[in-house]
Amino acid sequence: MRQLGAQVDARIWRRDDAFARKRGWQVDRGSWGGRRYRDPRFDDLPALPRAEGAGGGSEPPNRFIAGDGFPRNHPRIPRARDLVAFVGMLWRWRIELAVPVVAIALVDWIGPQAAAIVGGTSALAGAAVPPLKRLVGRLVVRHRFQGLCLRTSLRTAAGRLPLVVRTSGTREGVVMLIWLRSGMSVELFEDYIPEIKVACFAREVRIFPHYRWPHLLTMELIRA
């Protein structure tokens, strides 16, 4: 069994391991079959100089990732747990909450067997039909982005999340229209571009302020 597991593991990670070894990366196998890749050239990088502002001086600390925006010194913000936050959670999960309601109504209308056939057909269609696949992909990206907001300081001081007004698909990825609450700014989102890339499976993130309304921004996610 151990040998069979090793063969299956090697086959699953074959392309990724070959890609890493071709570039001279180190390949470490995790205890549960995961992989960790590391470029040994990182050992030759010089250490970042410590900025004077890190110890209380006037200069801001150095940014590890270059780009526009401000230094990463955002405070930790607790989550909002009041009635408004609960209503917002229900709104974010409205599609998922509607599925069991529709399923119960379908079972009551056509019976459990026919409802199971309809549900299975719908699931297969969602995995095979391109428009439905893109719809599911947009839903996953929106949830991943909102989950990132909950885990970082992409919120107001009261813990309110930005509002995703609309999610649209493009040839290259996903576009989200976001309503900034009072206390947010476009620069705040620019600071979290590296995290947004990881959370939303994006190769590139482009943020555009609205041409007329400063509380709106468009975030374009170019898929990896």
ABEGO torsion letter per residue (X at the ends): XAAAAAAAAAAAAAAAAAAAAAAGBBBBBBAAGBBBBBBAAAAABBBBBBBAAAAGBABBBBBABBEBEBBBABBBBBBBABAAAAAAAAAAAAAAAAAAAAAAAAAAAAEAAAAAAAAAAAAAAAAABAAAAAAAAAAAAAAAAAAAAAABABBBAAGBBBBBABBBBBAAEBBBBBBBBBGBBAAAAAAAAAAAAAAAGBABBBBBBBAABAABBBBBBBBX
